[in-house]
Amino acid sequence: MWMIGGLSLPPQITFKSNRPNYVRVAIYARHSTDRQATSSHDQISRCEAYCVAKNYQITDIYHDEAFSGAMMENRPGIASLLMAAFDNRFDRIICEDLSRISRDQADTANFFKKMMFVGIEVETISEGVINELHIGLKGTMNALYLKDLSDKTHRGMVAAVLRGSVPGGRTYGYEIVRGLDENGGVLHGKRKIVPAEAETIRKIFTMYQSGEKLRHICNALDRMGIAAPSGGKWAPTTLVGTRVRKTGLLRNTLYRGIVTFNRMQYRKNPETGKKLSVMRPESEWIRVPIPELQLIDDATFDAVQAMLDERSSKAAEYRETAKLRDPVETEAMAKSRIRDWRERQIKTAGKVSALFAGRLKCAHHNVRMGAHWADRYSCKYHQCANRAVRYAELIEAVITAALRLKPDDIRAFYDSDAMERKRQRHQTHLEKSHQKLEELRNRAEHALSTFGLGSDTKELKAWFEDNTEQMRLTRLDIEREKRALADLLAPTNIREIHSRFVKTINKLMIWSRDPKAVTQLRHTMKSYAITAHWDPDGKRWYRTCEIEYDFPAMVRILGQRK
């Protein structure tokens, strides 16, 4: 018997609390690449089923698409999760396993300490509730996984080079071979010689070996109507590159029939998470002969390398002089360089802090909405519903509208009849420009064969200068039409572009005035039309947004490889 206040109660009677018996949880998911077997959506589904079985109440879901686990910096999903944790929006974090949070030991430990500080537990499907033992053991295992993955990737690349593959992208003088091997797999790293470009390479080596200056070689190539690898004019740095990293056309060992690999290694800055290239010692470089790709004979290549080293003697002399310089003078020069650098950074165009600044329109009156005071924007018509609208409400409507964009919308823009007509028009102009350039070249060859190389009359010189100028202008037209045509072609990585667009929009959900995100997105959107709607139930106005996109600009900015 139980005695309460002198009364005896039977043992089967118990007291029940009115307090709800549930745990508020937030789900977090992450996957590294689109090729990964388990996506973040699969992880979220698994975590939701786990929460249902545990009788947890799901309050928030956060995820990071195609983000590496090596660094927590610049991941919008984990940043939003941290902010919500400090706002006490949930009691526990659920994820598939600890590596979804991070594979870096320091990041994992730091995240765990923050959660302990705010009293939030971390629970994974694989390990259960996380404690200090998991942080030590699993953190070490995840870090070792990253190191092992890096070693295997590097070993695979070295093995591919030893089998005759050429790493990297397109090299001037060669083009990438597309096709399948004898086993039906995709060919990787195979190259073949481009005859016209190979002839240009031989001409450059011959001119340099004869003692021509770099600027004279560049001018001669421009006069002959030969485009540089970038499509524009030739520059001395294109030919010689940098002495330390052995870059530039004249230093490229592939022209000698030797692939030089393993020159660089990449390390992540622990503060920013960005990759930095570091030169390996020359003793670790791997050189593999590929004689079928040789363009320059060994004697010519060695002679040119000797001349490059000799002409670099002035730079070596400057470095030796710097070693003998007084430390006080060296420090003064360094401070001067830093001061000049800071001045250049300050002298930049004014940055826009609002995504829709200057491009906001009232859809009811088709007029611009301006910022009139504080953080409020208004249509100029006094009776309009779009009066004194707060910035927070506008940016919410803009973000909601931007997240409605789908990859199919981008594809439909490029598949439209208007875009096809534009492409046909530029293609026609491009063909005419090519035909004109060929005619100018034929005229120049005919003139040379008629008058001979020794002709030196003023009239002939004037004629050649005029013909050269016409060729230059025609080449500019060709490059301009090529760029215009490339902007009008549908990109092959539309889903990747859309994914980057969504990630940039997600940054605005963390901080709506993020300078980097605002700068990128302003180039991809032309205008924002705001429509006001009356909610009779809530007795309030709410607003929606229609965005006019600049898809070619979006492809140029977000379609580049990172």
DOVO-658127 format. One record per residue (C-alpha): residue in one letter; y, z, x. Coordinates in steps of 0.001 Angstrom, whole numbers, padded with zeros to 6 digits, always signed. Example, Ala and Ser with C-alpha at 12.3 -4.5 7.8 and 13.67 -1.06 7.14 Angstrom:
2
   lumvex        yy        zz        xx
        A   -004500   +007800   +012300
        S   -001060   +007140   +013670
***
This chain:
562
   lumvex        yy        zz        xx
        M   +000000   +000000   +000000
        W   +003582   -000745   +001120
        M   +006240   +001931   +000558
        I   +009808   +000677   -000119
        G   +012435   +003151   -001319
        G   +009725   +005547   -002478
        L   +007984   +002895   -004610
        S   +004505   +001676   -003879
        L   +003874   -002085   -004060
        P   +000586   -003919   -004043
        P   -000139   -005727   -000717
        Q   -000271   -009219   -002289
        I   +003466   -009171   -003094
        T   +005645   -010716   -000331
        F   +009336   -011504   +000014
        K   +010472   -015138   +000512
        S   +013725   -016155   +002162
        N   +016066   -018614   +000416
        R   +016864   -020221   +003785
        P   +015648   -023893   +004043
        N   +012686   -024330   +006400
        Y   +013563   -027575   +008268
        V   +014822   -028697   +011675
        R   +017610   -031237   +012036
        V   +016605   -033803   +014654
        A   +018062   -036890   +016302
        I   +015835   -039729   +017494
        Y   +016566   -041528   +020766
        A   +014877   -044747   +021964
        R   +015405   -047087   +024913
        H   +013723   -050088   +026437
        S   +014570   -051902   +029647
        T   +014158   -055638   +028924
        D   +013444   -058020   +026056
        R   +010077   -058779   +027698
        Q   +008924   -055143   +027495
        A   +005870   -054609   +025324
        T   +007312   -051669   +023368
        S   +010795   -052199   +021965
        S   +013198   -049495   +020854
        H   +012443   -050353   +017196
        D   +008749   -049599   +017764
        Q   +009679   -046315   +019427
        I   +011939   -045368   +016513
        S   +009153   -046105   +013996
        R   +006729   -043947   +015953
        C   +009250   -041100   +016218
        E   +009998   -041293   +012474
        A   +006303   -040948   +011659
        Y   +006115   -038011   +014075
        C   +009079   -036313   +012360
        V   +007523   -036789   +008916
        A   +004318   -035140   +010132
        K   +006311   -032246   +011612
        N   +008513   -031917   +008488
        Y   +011670   -032573   +010541
        Q   +014872   -033803   +008898
        I   +016231   -036899   +010714
        T   +020027   -036814   +010869
        D   +020836   -039475   +013491
        I   +019132   -042328   +015379
        Y   +020430   -043526   +018754
        H   +019082   -046331   +020902
        D   +019907   -048450   +023968
        E   +018688   -052051   +024032
        A   +017790   -053642   +027391
        F   +019103   -050787   +029565
        S   +017324   -049646   +032715
        G   +016184   -046038   +032913
        A   +017341   -045763   +036532
        M   +020855   -044686   +035510
        M   +022415   -042937   +032529
        E   +025890   -044296   +033224
        N   +027222   -047031   +030909
        R   +024552   -046500   +028237
        P   +026385   -046309   +024892
        G   +023440   -044854   +022981
        I   +022943   -041842   +025263
        A   +026717   -041316   +025410
        S   +026887   -041149   +021603
        L   +023900   -038785   +021599
        L   +025676   -036398   +024006
        M   +028866   -036423   +021939
        A   +026921   -035690   +018742
        A   +025030   -032877   +020488
        F   +028289   -031135   +021385
        D   +029406   -031592   +017757
        N   +026292   -029645   +016608
        R   +025016   -032482   +014425
        F   +021319   -031693   +015099
        D   +019036   -028973   +016490
        R   +016477   -031021   +018424
        I   +016114   -034422   +020106
        I   +012937   -036455   +019551
        C   +011885   -039366   +021772
        E   +008649   -041079   +022743
        D   +008465   -039648   +026258
        L   +010787   -038168   +028864
        S   +011206   -041485   +030719
        R   +013121   -042839   +027695
        I   +015922   -040377   +028524
        S   +015998   -041369   +032202
        R   +013723   -042115   +035131
        D   +016142   -040538   +037582
        Q   +015372   -036899   +038485
        A   +019002   -035806   +038781
        D   +020012   -037457   +035490
        T   +017063   -035930   +033633
        A   +017761   -032445   +034992
        N   +021475   -032724   +034218
        F   +020769   -033892   +030652
        F   +018320   -031011   +030124
        K   +020887   -028451   +031386
        K   +023508   -029801   +028971
        M   +021098   -029517   +026054
        M   +020172   -025958   +027039
        F   +023870   -025088   +027162
        V   +024444   -026206   +023543
        G   +021115   -024754   +022386
        I   +019365   -028029   +021567
        E   +015682   -028546   +022369
        V   +014215   -031797   +023652
        E   +010813   -032749   +022261
        T   +008740   -035837   +023075
        I   +005653   -037231   +021393
        S   +003821   -037345   +024720
        E   +004761   -033982   +026244
        G   +005850   -031817   +023300
        V   +008801   -029456   +023729
        I   +010306   -030027   +027188
        N   +010784   -027164   +029630
        E   +011653   -026783   +033318
        L   +008095   -027618   +034391
        H   +008249   -031000   +032647
        I   +011612   -031755   +034255
        G   +010197   -031150   +037732
        L   +006840   -032912   +037360
        K   +007713   -035770   +035004
        G   +011042   -036367   +036736
        T   +009234   -036802   +040039
        M   +006630   -039112   +038466
        N   +009325   -041281   +036856
        A   +011283   -041539   +040119
        L   +008087   -042526   +041967
        Y   +007409   -045149   +039283
        L   +010796   -046751   +039927
        K   +010214   -046738   +043689
        D   +006726   -048229   +043273
        L   +008038   -050918   +040884
        S   +010755   -051872   +043367
        D   +008246   -052119   +046214
        K   +005849   -054272   +044162
        T   +008648   -056597   +043049
        H   +009843   -057057   +046615
        R   +006277   -057599   +047847
        G   +005726   -060247   +045174
        M   +008899   -062086   +046170
        V   +007897   -062027   +049852
        A   +004443   -063363   +048967
        A   +006004   -066179   +046925
        V   +008215   -067183   +049871
        L   +005232   -067181   +052218
        R   +003477   -069553   +049787
        G   +006352   -072031   +050097
        S   +008723   -071015   +047298
        V   +012485   -071102   +047841
        P   +014213   -068009   +046383
        G   +017601   -067976   +044676
        G   +019388   -070548   +042557
        R   +020420   -074115   +043216
        T   +021279   -075054   +046809
        Y   +023517   -078041   +047592
        G   +021293   -080896   +048733
        Y   +018340   -079884   +046562
        E   +017472   -079557   +042908
        I   +015024   -077257   +041184
        V   +011686   -078811   +040192
        R   +010735   -078166   +036576
        G   +007124   -078472   +035512
        L   +003671   -076892   +035461
        D   +001259   -076188   +038301
        E   -002421   -077110   +038408
        N   -003317   -073961   +036406
        G   -000843   -074748   +033630
        G   +001671   -072101   +034703
        V   +005406   -072650   +035120
        L   +006485   -073721   +038616
        H   +008744   -071237   +040367
        G   +010814   -071755   +043481
        K   +010011   -075434   +044050
        R   +012767   -077779   +045257
        K   +013209   -081463   +045964
        I   +015848   -083312   +047957
        V   +018824   -084976   +046223
        P   +019436   -088119   +048367
        A   +023206   -088413   +047770
        E   +023861   -084747   +048530
        A   +021513   -084844   +051527
        E   +023564   -087702   +052978
        T   +026712   -085616   +052535
        I   +025084   -082706   +054401
        R   +024171   -084980   +057328
        K   +027717   -086355   +057367
        I   +029177   -082806   +057526
        F   +026931   -081805   +060443
        T   +027748   -085032   +062313
        M   +031510   -084603   +061864
        Y   +031443   -080960   +062920
        Q   +029309   -081726   +065977
        S   +031789   -084429   +067003
        G   +034541   -081784   +067176
        E   +036280   -082328   +063828
        K   +038160   -079326   +062417
        L   +036958   -077783   +059189
        R   +040140   -078697   +057305
        H   +039875   -082326   +058440
        I   +036247   -082490   +057280
        C   +037222   -081116   +053858
        N   +040066   -083629   +053506
        A   +037778   -086508   +054487
        L   +035192   -085510   +051889
        D   +037870   -085262   +049213
        R   +039216   -088719   +050091
        M   +035712   -090189   +049809
        G   +035435   -088859   +046266
        I   +032607   -086425   +047054
        A   +032745   -083318   +044893
        A   +032159   -079884   +046427
        P   +029169   -077775   +045280
        S   +031478   -076001   +042825
        G   +032691   -079331   +041423
        G   +036221   -079127   +042828
        K   +037742   -079654   +046251
        W   +036099   -078734   +049525
        A   +037200   -075576   +051359
        P   +036449   -074398   +054924
        T   +034696   -071278   +053606
        T   +032228   -073524   +051782
        L   +031183   -074949   +055153
        V   +031110   -071840   +057372
        G   +030855   -068895   +054946
        T   +030771   -065549   +056741
        R   +029505   -064967   +060273
        V   +027852   -061592   +059578
        R   +025879   -062675   +056495
        K   +025081   -066149   +057865
        T   +026344   -067963   +054776
        G   +027896   -071418   +054395
        L   +026438   -074937   +054471
        L   +026575   -075210   +058268
        R   +024559   -071980   +058695
        N   +021936   -072626   +055992
        T   +018536   -072737   +057728
        L   +016977   -074564   +054766
        Y   +018612   -077768   +056058
        R   +016517   -077280   +059195
        G   +013405   -076867   +057065
        I   +013204   -073060   +057336
        V   +013598   -070583   +054462
        T   +015278   -067343   +055565
        F   +014469   -064477   +053221
        N   +014780   -060675   +053071
        R   +018285   -060690   +054528
        M   +019754   -058455   +051837
        Q   +018727   -055304   +050075
        Y   +020364   -053848   +046984
        R   +021172   -050194   +046439
        K   +022658   -048478   +043416
        N   +025824   -046457   +043807
        P   +024882   -042976   +042485
        E   +028357   -042515   +040996
        T   +028786   -045821   +039141
        G   +025226   -047172   +038858
        K   +026350   -050579   +040165
        K   +024227   -052543   +042623
        L   +025650   -053120   +046101
        S   +024255   -055594   +048621
        V   +023500   -054315   +052132
        M   +022470   -056428   +055134
        R   +019038   -055740   +056582
        P   +018530   -055796   +060365
        E   +017846   -059328   +061586
        S   +014446   -058156   +062868
        E   +013353   -057681   +059216
        W   +014333   -061192   +058104
        I   +011462   -063451   +057057
        R   +011542   -067091   +058144
        V   +009050   -069554   +056642
        P   +008963   -073258   +057661
        I   +009091   -075855   +054852
        P   +009240   -079150   +056798
        E   +009280   -081362   +053695
        L   +012769   -080043   +052861
        Q   +014296   -080580   +056325
        L   +017527   -082600   +056358
        I   +018909   -081921   +059886
        D   +016903   -082266   +063106
        D   +016440   -079165   +065260
        A   +018672   -080328   +068137
        T   +021671   -081059   +065881
        F   +021265   -077804   +063959
        D   +021074   -075727   +067170
        A   +024112   -077505   +068638
        V   +026154   -076797   +065515
        Q   +025155   -073109   +065549
        A   +026273   -072851   +069167
        M   +029627   -074410   +068275
        L   +030040   -072006   +065344
        D   +029463   -069032   +067640
        E   +031871   -070424   +070213
        R   +034600   -070985   +067639
        S   +034087   -067411   +066424
        S   +035074   -066055   +069846
        K   +038584   -065260   +068625
        A   +037172   -063027   +065907
        A   +034946   -061302   +068476
        E   +037943   -060850   +070745
        Y   +039886   -059236   +067897
        R   +037028   -056806   +067241
        E   +036920   -055810   +070913
        T   +040665   -055279   +070871
        A   +040341   -053065   +067798
        K   +037915   -050815   +069691
        L   +040559   -050209   +072379
        R   +043327   -049549   +069879
        D   +044912   -046080   +069747
        P   +043457   -043924   +066883
        V   +046925   -043145   +065551
        E   +047745   -046856   +065364
        T   +044423   -047603   +063688
        E   +045039   -044913   +061073
        A   +048556   -046234   +060402
        M   +047196   -049766   +059895
        A   +044506   -048477   +057536
        K   +047072   -046587   +055449
        S   +049227   -049696   +055284
        R   +046311   -051775   +054012
        I   +045463   -049165   +051372
        R   +049097   -048999   +050228
        D   +049279   -052787   +049913
        W   +046028   -052831   +047989
        R   +047288   -050216   +045520
        E   +050498   -052151   +044978
        R   +048489   -055273   +044119
        Q   +046414   -053269   +041639
        I   +049523   -051896   +039937
        K   +051169   -055327   +039629
        T   +048910   -056562   +036834
        A   +049641   -057801   +033346
        G   +050076   -055171   +030677
        K   +046747   -054168   +029141
        V   +046209   -054233   +025396
        S   +044959   -050910   +024059
        A   +044144   -051996   +020487
        L   +041468   -054591   +019795
        F   +043361   -056246   +016926
        A   +046893   -055926   +018359
        G   +048956   -058929   +017249
        R   +046028   -060564   +015389
        L   +045772   -058451   +012262
        K   +046420   -060294   +008957
        C   +046729   -059243   +005360
        A   +044208   -061337   +003409
        H   +046195   -060938   +000152
        H   +049392   -062553   +001480
        N   +048137   -064319   +004628
        V   +050808   -062669   +006796
        R   +050645   -060622   +009959
        M   +050224   -056841   +009696
        G   +052300   -054984   +012272
        A   +052326   -051462   +013659
        H   +055459   -049930   +012141
        W   +055164   -046248   +013060
        A   +052686   -043894   +014700
        D   +049148   -045245   +014153
        R   +049783   -047062   +010865
        Y   +049809   -050804   +010163
        S   +051475   -052509   +007203
        C   +051874   -055810   +005417
        K   +055525   -056791   +005033
        Y   +055233   -057039   +001216
        H   +056174   -053662   -000262
        Q   +053865   -053804   -003278
        C   +050807   -054776   -001180
        A   +047823   -052426   -000984
        N   +047724   -052948   +002793
        R   +050638   -050608   +003451
        A   +050600   -047709   +005938
        V   +046910   -048218   +006791
        R   +045677   -045860   +009487
        Y   +044338   -047229   +012782
        A   +041062   -045323   +012379
        E   +040363   -047011   +009039
        L   +041181   -050455   +010414
        I   +039044   -050143   +013546
        E   +036135   -048903   +011408
        A   +036422   -051981   +009174
        V   +036642   -054284   +012217
        I   +033577   -052748   +013899
        T   +031576   -052936   +010646
        A   +032487   -056614   +010275
        A   +031655   -057390   +013910
        L   +028211   -055813   +013590
        R   +027433   -058229   +010721
        L   +027495   -061143   +013136
        K   +024005   -062597   +013676
        P   +022599   -064980   +016311
        D   +022094   -067548   +013532
        D   +025859   -067566   +012897
        I   +026484   -068583   +016510
        R   +023770   -071252   +016335
        A   +025151   -072635   +013053
        F   +028572   -073080   +014661
        Y   +027160   -075270   +017434
        D   +024908   -077202   +015020
        S   +027798   -078126   +012714
        D   +028908   -081739   +012202
        A   +032385   -080986   +013559
        M   +030940   -079813   +016885
        E   +028685   -082867   +017080
        R   +031697   -085175   +016618
        K   +033573   -083350   +019374
        R   +030603   -083666   +021731
        Q   +030327   -087403   +021062
        R   +034044   -087869   +021742
        H   +033901   -086043   +025100
        Q   +030692   -087857   +026071
        T   +032405   -091209   +025473
        H   +035406   -090202   +027613
        L   +033066   -088958   +030345
        E   +031187   -092259   +030515
        K   +034456   -094211   +030720
        S   +035711   -091982   +033554
        H   +032461   -092459   +035495
        Q   +032761   -096214   +035061
        K   +036373   -096155   +036265
        L   +035462   -094066   +039340
        E   +032692   -096496   +040248
        E   +035122   -099415   +039982
        L   +037625   -097664   +042274
        R   +034929   -096984   +044849
        N   +033787   -100597   +044762
        R   +037388   -101735   +045310
        A   +037678   -099440   +048340
        E   +034396   -100697   +049837
        H   +035416   -104316   +049244
        A   +038792   -103740   +050909
        L   +037168   -102105   +053950
        S   +034658   -104932   +054347
        T   +037428   -107568   +053967
        F   +040102   -106148   +056286
        G   +037904   -104106   +058642
        L   +038278   -100538   +059882
        G   +040897   -101510   +062494
        S   +043470   -102795   +060024
        D   +046630   -100726   +060238
        T   +049320   -102372   +058104
        K   +051711   -100347   +055989
        E   +050789   -102281   +052864
        L   +047077   -101601   +053357
        K   +047717   -097902   +053967
        A   +049816   -097689   +050826
        W   +047090   -099445   +048839
        F   +044394   -097022   +050117
        E   +046576   -094003   +049343
        D   +047148   -095248   +045809
        N   +043439   -095956   +045325
        T   +042550   -092521   +046710
        E   +045003   -090837   +044350
        Q   +043535   -092704   +041378
        M   +040036   -091608   +042444
        R   +041189   -087997   +042690
        L   +042730   -088089   +039217
        T   +039620   -089742   +037803
        R   +037402   -087047   +039350
        L   +039620   -084410   +037782
        D   +039173   -086140   +034422
        I   +035402   -086148   +034933
        E   +035285   -082447   +035772
        R   +037571   -081639   +032844
        E   +035362   -083587   +030427
        K   +032232   -081951   +031879
        R   +033664   -078498   +031343
        A   +034764   -079371   +027826
        L   +031327   -080813   +027041
        A   +029577   -077762   +028497
        D   +031673   -075496   +026249
        L   +030563   -077486   +023213
        L   +026831   -077384   +023999
        A   +024755   -074697   +022298
        P   +023725   -072053   +024863
        T   +020036   -071387   +025409
        N   +020509   -067611   +025527
        I   +022167   -067047   +022149
        R   +020193   -063868   +021486
        E   +021157   -062465   +024878
        I   +024837   -063272   +024207
        H   +024631   -061611   +020792
        S   +022965   -058560   +022346
        R   +025785   -058219   +024881
        F   +028333   -058616   +022086
        V   +026709   -055787   +020120
        K   +026622   -053566   +023212
        T   +030325   -054159   +023773
        I   +031059   -053343   +020125
        N   +029031   -050134   +020506
        K   +031367   -049081   +023306
        L   +034197   -049109   +020767
        M   +032191   -046705   +018611
        I   +032376   -044229   +021484
        W   +035999   -044937   +022392
        S   +037819   -047504   +020279
        R   +040398   -048160   +023021
        D   +037966   -048757   +025881
        P   +040051   -051112   +028117
        K   +037112   -053148   +029427
        A   +035517   -053629   +026006
        V   +038853   -054435   +024346
        T   +039734   -057015   +027014
        Q   +036388   -058809   +026643
        L   +036320   -058771   +022846
        R   +039904   -059964   +022388
        H   +038886   -063255   +024020
        T   +036006   -063696   +021550
        M   +037921   -063063   +018307
        K   +040921   -065018   +017039
        S   +042058   -063047   +013987
        Y   +041147   -060188   +011639
        A   +041845   -060586   +007897
        I   +042024   -057237   +006053
        T   +041258   -057039   +002326
        A   +041976   -053902   +000272
        H   +039561   -052815   -002506
        W   +040027   -050068   -005089
        D   +037193   -047586   -005576
        P   +037506   -046314   -009198
        D   +034906   -043561   -008679
        G   +036404   -042180   -005505
        K   +039965   -042914   -006670
        R   +040902   -044423   -003328
        W   +041449   -047688   -001445
        Y   +038937   -048919   +001087
        R   +039201   -052012   +003280
        T   +036948   -054754   +004592
        C   +037549   -057237   +007382
        E   +036754   -060920   +007952
        I   +036773   -062002   +011606
        E   +037468   -065499   +012922
        Y   +035435   -065894   +016101
        D   +036015   -068055   +019175
        F   +032358   -068800   +019921
        P   +032956   -071014   +023021
        A   +034970   -068165   +024558
        M   +032211   -065714   +023617
        V   +029653   -067885   +025412
        R   +031843   -068181   +028523
        I   +032508   -064442   +028750
        L   +029236   -062899   +027542
        G   +026883   -065739   +028503
        Q   +027200   -065226   +032258
        R   +024370   -063571   +034136
        K   +025141   -060051   +035195
***
